[in-house]
C-alpha cells in the first residue's frame, strides 16, 4: 500500500512538473493564483509580473527593470521559471519548490536582456531629448545627422544658444560625455545613407546654420546665390577652426562628401522656396 501511494505521488509530482514547464510563458495578464504566467513588463521600465503557482514569471520590460519571479509549485511540483530580464537589468528569481512529498525543484532563472552600448545610453540621456532618437531634430533642438566632427566636438564641449530654439545647448565635460563615446556618437549619426533630394540634403548639411529658408541664423542670405557660388563656398568654407564665430565660420566639404550635382540640387531647392 505504501509503495502504491509513493508511486502515485511520484506520478502526481511528474505531472505537476510537466504542467509548470508547459505553462512557462510570458502571459499578458497580472499574477494568478493557479497556473497562469506572469504578465510581460511594459515597453519602458516595468518589471514582469509574478507567475502563478505553476507558471513562469513574466518577462521584464524593454527598459530597465528585471523579469518577474517564477511562481511557487503546488504539492511536490516544480517552481515556475523566472521571466527574462529587461534591456539592462537581471532576470527574475526562479520559482520556489512545493512543500509536499519530495518537494519540487525551482527552475533556473531566465536570462537577462542585453545591455545597450554605453555611448548609446549617453546619447539617449544627453542628446536625444532635444535632437531626437536618431538625430532627426525636435522642437527643442536641430537636426544633427551627418555632423562635421571638429565643429560638433567643439559645440558639445562649449555649448551654445541656437537662435531658432528656446533653450541653449549646455556644454558637456569629459566626465559627462567621454571623448571615446562622443566619437562613437558622431559615427552613429553619420551612419544613415546620405539623402538624395535637394530638400533633404539641405536639411542635413546646411539648415542648422542657414535656417529652413537660407535667410536666417548665420546672418547670410544664401537663397539668392547661384549654383557656382554654392559650390565655391562649400568647397572652400570660411574661417576654418573659428567655431565660435556664429556668422563667420563655415566648414568645407570635399567632392567625396558632397558632389557638385548634390550641391546643385540644394541650390535648386533653395531658390524654389
Secondary structure, DSSP 8 states (H G I E B T S, - for coil): -HHHHHHHHHHHHHHHHHHHHHT-S-BSS---SSS---B---SSS-------SSS------SSS---------STT----------SSS---------SSTT---------------HHHHHHHHHTHHHH-TTS--BTTB---SS--HHHHHHHHHH-B--TTSSS-B----TTTS-HHHHHHHHHHHH-S----SHHHHHHHHTHHHH-TTSSSSSS---TT--HHHHHHHHHH-BSTT-TT-TTT-B----TTTS-HHHHHHHHHHHHT-
